[in-house]
Amino acid sequence: MALTKWQVVKLVWNTVNLSTVAGVVVGLIGRARFSRGPRGLFYATGYKLRFPVAGAFTIGNMILTKHDRAYFEARPVLVRHEERHSWQYFCLFGLPMLPLYVLGVVWSFLRTGCPASRNPFERLASLKDGNYDEKPVRPLGQILSQTFRRS
């Protein structure tokens, strides 16, 4: 299927802003196999590194996973979730997305004890589509005392 005008714009911009290039570098470091995905996305499958801990993650237009291509073919909703992250890279001029995403993880963890539940990037990409359960917000003091409690 042909790409839409906006998919082409995103593909080009995420290459120019170096986010997709960074995704390729991470895939190379993780010894992944590369292939074309739908809608201007690329897959890096067989990713060997243990970080990050996720079924899949996106850098630019590159979706990386330790699984094989069939993993994505069986999960079109997850691919849509990851595609939304590629649009976030587009809107945030590429690599600034990474530290902002980390701040989202920290905020979410402080509020819920979960890295995704209150992470605005995961929420905008749809928690459900990313296979995340929404955890309730807890008082900040409770989270901090549990985090720093001595054993």
Backbone hydrogen bonds, N-H to C=O, Kabsch-Sander energy under -0.5 kcal/mol:
donor,donor_aa,acceptor,acceptor_aa,energy
8,V,4,T,-2.0
9,V,5,K,-2.3
10,K,6,W,-2.5
11,L,7,Q,-2.4
12,V,8,V,-2.7
13,W,9,V,-2.9
14,N,10,K,-2.9
15,T,11,L,-0.8
15,T,12,V,-0.6
16,V,12,V,-2.8
17,N,13,W,-3.1
18,L,15,T,-1.2
20,T,14,N,-2.9
21,V,14,N,-0.5
22,A,18,L,-2.3
23,G,19,S,-1.9
24,V,20,T,-2.1
25,V,21,V,-2.3
26,V,22,A,-2.7
27,G,23,G,-2.3
28,L,24,V,-2.7
29,I,25,V,-2.7
30,G,26,V,-2.3
31,R,28,L,-1.4
32,A,27,G,-2.8
33,R,45,T,-3.2
35,S,43,Y,-2.1
37,G,41,L,-2.9
41,L,38,P,-2.1
42,F,61,N,-2.6
43,Y,35,S,-3.3
44,A,63,I,-2.7
45,T,33,R,-2.7
46,G,67,H,-2.1
47,Y,65,T,-2.7
48,K,30,G,-2.9
54,A,52,P,-1.2
57,F,64,L,-2.0
59,I,62,M,-2.6
62,M,59,I,-1.9
63,I,42,F,-3.0
63,I,61,N,-0.6
64,L,57,F,-3.4
64,L,62,M,-0.6
65,T,44,A,-2.4
71,Y,68,D,-1.6
72,F,68,D,-0.6
72,F,69,R,-0.9
73,E,69,R,-1.9
74,A,70,A,-1.9
75,R,72,F,-1.4
79,V,75,R,-1.9
80,R,76,P,-2.0
81,H,77,V,-2.1
82,E,78,L,-2.7
83,E,79,V,-2.5
84,R,80,R,-2.0
85,H,81,H,-1.3
86,S,82,E,-1.6
87,W,83,E,-1.6
88,Q,84,R,-1.5
89,Y,85,H,-2.0
90,F,86,S,-1.8
91,C,87,W,-2.6
92,L,88,Q,-1.9
93,F,90,F,-1.1
94,G,89,Y,-3.2
95,L,17,N,-0.8
95,L,93,F,-0.6
97,M,94,G,-2.2
98,L,95,L,-1.5
100,L,96,P,-1.6
101,Y,97,M,-2.9
102,V,98,L,-2.2
103,L,99,P,-2.2
104,G,100,L,-2.0
105,V,101,Y,-2.2
106,V,102,V,-2.5
107,W,103,L,-2.8
108,S,104,G,-2.5
109,F,105,V,-2.7
110,L,106,V,-2.7
111,R,107,W,-2.0
112,T,108,S,-2.7
113,G,108,S,-0.6
113,G,109,F,-1.8
114,C,108,S,-0.8
119,N,116,A,-1.5
123,R,119,N,-2.6
124,L,120,P,-2.4
125,A,121,F,-1.3
126,S,122,E,-0.5
126,S,123,R,-0.9
130,G,126,S,-1.7
131,N,128,K,-1.7
132,Y,127,L,-2.9
135,K,133,D,-0.6
138,R,111,R,-3.3
142,Q,139,P,-0.5
143,I,139,P,-1.8
144,L,140,L,-2.7
145,S,141,G,-2.5
146,Q,142,Q,-2.0
147,T,143,I,-2.3
148,F,144,L,-2.4
149,R,145,S,-0.6
